Amino acid sequence: MKRIKRLFGKNFLKRILNARELLMQEKWFQELDEKDKFRIAIQFLNTQRTAIQQLRFFLDILP
């Protein structure tokens, strides 16, 4: 954890842990090992960020 904080910053780690907690509500996610849980949490964050960027783009082009 300290290594991740040093490499990516405290907020990045907090966002990953929040995404992981949100995904823990899903049964299929609970059955995974820890390494896969973090990998999927990071992918979840990337997907969220992409969706927000696309939404901002469409809101900018609407009158």
N, C-alpha and C positions, 0 to 999 in steps of 0.2 A: 504494500500500500504506500509506503514512504517513497518508493521508487517511482510509482505512478504519479504521486503528488509532485515530486520534483520534476518529472518530465513534462507533465501536462498541466499542472496547476491544480489548486484546491477545488475550484468550481467545476472543472471537468470531472474530477472524481466524484463530487457530490451529485452531479447530473447522472452519472453512470449508476451510482447506488440508488438514486431515486427511480430510475427506469427499471432497475433490477427489482426493487420492491413492488413496483406497479405490476411487473410481469409475474411476480411470485403468486399472484392471485389465480393464475392460470395453472390447471392441473398438469398439462404437458410440460410446462416450464419447471415445475417442482421436481420432476423426474430426471432432469439433466444434471450432469456434474458441474462443479463450480466454474471450471474453465469455459464450458459452453454457455453457462448463464451470463458471464461477463461478455463473451463474444456477441451473444444475441442482444444484450442490453445496449452495446455500442451500435450495433446495426439498427436497433430500434430508434436510438437517438439520431442517427444519420438520416433515417427515413422521415422522422419528425421534422428535422431541419429542412430537408428537401421540400416537404409539403408546405412548410411555412414560407419558404422562398418562392414557391410557385404561387401561393395565395397572394403574397405581396405583389408579385408581378402582375397578376390579373387585376388586383385592386388598383394598381397604378394605371392600367390602360383603360379601365372603365371610366366613363364621364362622371 
